[in-house]
Amino acid sequence: MMKNMYRIPYSNLTATCPFLLLLMAMLLFTGCVQNSGLVSYQQKDYAGALRHFQSEGDSAGDFAAGVMHYKGEGVQRDPAEAAVWFQRAANGGHASAQFNLGLLYLNGEGVAKDLGEAFCWFSRAAAQGDARAQYNLGLMYARGDGVAEDMAATLNWFRLAAEQGYVKAQIYLGGLYARGEGVEKDRREAVRWFRMAAEQESTEAQVYLGVMYTKGDGVEKDNDEAAYWLNRAARKGSITAQRYLEKLSAKTTKK
């Protein structure tokens, strides 16, 4: 069931863009109500917003400019220019900029691919509590990407991210406990992490949790609970969940 855990991808820029926009919106509630760049952005005057952000001279504005260059808002999409602005913001201690700069180096997008640089910037963001960076550091240690493999470090970074509610880290951590990889095998602990992710609507975790209930694996066997989680996953289109539901239904019918 857990064979494909290592195929969970790194957190990426595409996935985080909604978060980045949310972060900019949140600034409105932290004393920046009069920020001209944010006002223009909300009004969808992207060119105007970009001019304001680029002229602000602070890490938040530099970060916002980087996001807009990366996405091509108010300007032609240009990952290389985005890297310049992320670098400025990252040097100023902006955690999300450090994370994004790490991703650009990890993927060789807008900059030359450099796993060492990616590791460096993820480390800086992770030290500031960025869960996405913590998760990516865990993967780098697990895979030996730009750093020596170290399962103790992997577990540490996954746990820190998972404790912040980061779903991918919760799933991966659950997988490590389920397999006993780098840690003493503990299926109950695996269930605990899968449940946290499942409650956040992770289809993958809902399937894992449902299957574990069908088998009494790490939990007391409970077909009703199994059906509950598998149905939640199936309603979102999980073929695997649908197949397990069919098997569960067949067993129930025989009884």
MOGI-V45495 format. One record per residue. RES is the residue in one small letter. PSI is psi as a letter, one per 20 degrees, with the letter a starting at -180 (999 if undefined). OMEGA is omega as a letter, one per 30 degrees, with the letter a starting at -180 (NA if undefined). Layout:
RES_PSI_OMEGA ; RES_PSI_OMEGA
This chain:
m_h_a ; m_j_a ; k_h_a ; n_j_a ; m_h_a ; y_i_l ; r_i_l ; i_p_a ; p_r_l ; y_q_l ; s_p_a ; n_r_a ; l_g_a ; t_g_a ; a_h_a ; t_i_a ; c_g_l ; p_h_l ; f_g_a ; l_g_l ; l_h_l ; l_g_l ; l_g_l ; m_g_l ; a_h_a ; m_h_l ; l_h_l ; l_h_a ; f_j_a ; t_k_l ; g_j_a ; c_k_a ; v_h_a ; q_j_a ; n_o_a ; s_h_a ; g_g_l ; l_h_l ; v_g_l ; s_h_a ; y_g_l ; q_h_l ; q_j_a ; k_k_l ; d_m_a ; y_h_l ; a_g_l ; g_g_l ; a_g_a ; l_g_l ; r_g_l ; h_g_a ; f_g_a ; q_h_a ; s_i_a ; e_h_l ; g_k_l ; d_r_a ; s_h_l ; a_g_l ; g_g_l ; d_g_l ; f_g_l ; a_g_l ; a_h_l ; g_g_l ; v_g_a ; m_h_l ; h_h_a ; y_g_a ; k_i_a ; g_l_l ; e_o_a ; g_j_a ; v_q_l ; q_p_a ; r_p_a ; d_n_a ; p_h_l ; a_g_l ; e_h_l ; a_g_l ; a_h_l ; v_g_a ; w_h_l ; f_h_l ; q_g_l ; r_g_a ; a_h_a ; a_g_l ; n_h_l ; g_j_l ; g_j_a ; h_o_a ; a_g_a ; s_h_l ; a_h_l ; q_g_l ; f_g_a ; n_h_l ; l_h_l ; g_h_l ; l_h_l ; l_g_l ; y_h_l ; l_g_a ; n_i_a ; g_k_a ; e_o_a ; g_i_l ; v_r_l ; a_p_l ; k_p_a ; d_n_a ; l_h_l ; g_g_l ; e_g_l ; a_g_l ; f_g_a ; c_g_a ; w_h_l ; f_g_a ; s_g_a ; r_g_l ; a_g_a ; a_h_l ; a_h_l ; q_j_l ; g_j_l ; d_o_a ; a_h_l ; r_g_l ; a_h_l ; q_g_l ; y_g_a ; n_h_l ; l_g_l ; g_g_l ; l_h_a ; m_g_l ; y_h_a ; a_h_a ; r_i_a ; g_k_l ; d_o_l ; g_j_a ; v_q_l ; a_q_l ; e_p_a ; d_n_a ; m_h_l ; a_g_l ; a_h_l ; t_g_a ; l_g_a ; n_g_a ; w_h_l ; f_g_a ; r_g_l ; l_g_l ; a_g_a ; a_h_a ; e_i_l ; q_j_l ; g_j_a ; y_o_a ; v_g_a ; k_h_l ; a_h_l ; q_g_l ; i_g_a ; y_g_l ; l_g_l ; g_h_l ; g_h_l ; l_g_l ; y_h_l ; a_h_a ; r_i_a ; g_k_a ; e_o_a ; g_j_a ; v_q_l ; e_p_a ; k_p_a ; d_n_a ; r_h_l ; r_h_l ; e_h_l ; a_g_l ; v_g_a ; r_g_a ; w_h_l ; f_h_a ; r_g_l ; m_g_l ; a_h_a ; a_h_l ; e_i_l ; q_j_l ; e_k_l ; s_o_l ; t_g_a ; e_g_a ; a_h_l ; q_h_l ; v_g_l ; y_g_a ; l_g_l ; g_g_a ; v_g_a ; m_h_l ; y_h_l ; t_h_a ; k_i_a ; g_k_a ; d_n_a ; g_i_l ; v_r_l ; e_p_a ; k_p_a ; d_o_a ; n_h_l ; d_g_l ; e_h_l ; a_g_a ; a_h_a ; y_g_a ; w_h_l ; l_h_l ; n_h_l ; r_h_l ; a_h_a ; a_h_l ; r_h_l ; k_j_l ; g_j_a ; s_o_l ; i_h_l ; t_g_l ; a_g_l ; q_h_a ; r_g_l ; y_h_l ; l_h_l ; e_g_l ; k_g_a ; l_g_l ; s_g_l ; a_g_l ; k_g_a ; t_h_a ; t_g_a ; k_h_a ; k_999_NA
